Amino acid sequence: MKTQDEALRNACYNALEFFQKNANPGFADIKAKLEYVIGSYDYDKNPIGLFEIGQIALDILKELKKSNPRKVAKKLIEDLEKSLSK
């Protein structure tokens, strides 16, 4: 059974994978932050960083979706929104 925190961790991980696959140098900062908070959560199970950085990642993904709708999967955004709203 996945907890809400684990669902958020997985949504953040999926966002990280998206940013890693899209080799845009502008994504370096968000990639580093996502890697850090995911690792931190895996270590201490405190999700506060996931909420903070997950929201930033969500905002970036929404902006990308506006400019290039086919580039960002709708499910990626929906999973992050759902996990952050809990």
N, C-alpha and C positions, 0 to 999 in steps of 0.2 A: 504494500500500500504506500503510495507516494503522499508525502505531506505537502502542504502548501508551499513550504520553504523549498522543498526539493523540486517542486514544479517550477518555481521561480528560478532556481539554479539551472534547471534544464533549459528553460526559455532563454536565459542569459547565455548559456553555452551555445545554443543554436544561433543566437545573434553573433556571438564571437566567431563561429564557423562561417557565417555569412561574410563578416568583415574580413576574415582571413582569405576567403576565396576571391574576394574583390580587391585586387592589389592596388588600391588607391592609397597613396602616401598620407592623405588626410585622415585615414582611419587608424593610424599608428597609436594615437593617444587613447581612443576608445578601446582598441584591442588590448593595450597594456592594462588599462583599468579593469576591463572585464576579466582578463586572465588573473589579475591580482585578487579581485573580490570572489571569484569562483574558487581559487585556491584557498583563500582565507575561510570561506564558508566550509569547504571540505575539511579544513583543519579544526575549526572551532564551532561550527554549526550556528554561527551568529549571522542572520541574513541581512543585517542593516545595510551593508555595503551593496548587496545585490539590489535592494530597493533603490538606493541612490543612483548607482551606475546603470541599472536596468532602465530607469526612467530616462536617463540621458541617451542611452542606446535606442530606446523607443522613439524619442524625439528625432534622432538622426534618421532612423529608418522611415519614419513618416515623411520627412522632408524628401528623402530619396524617392519614396513612392510617388510623391507629387510630381517630381520632375521626370521620373522614368517608371511608370506604373508596372511594367513587365519585369523590372529588375528585382523587385522585392516581393517575396511571397506574402500573400494576404495572411496565411496561417502563422507566419513568423510574427507579424505585428499583433495578430489576435491573441496568440499564446502569451506574449509579453504583457499585453493589456490585461488579460484575464488574471495572470499571476500577480501583477502589480496592484490590482484592485482588491485583493484579499487582505 
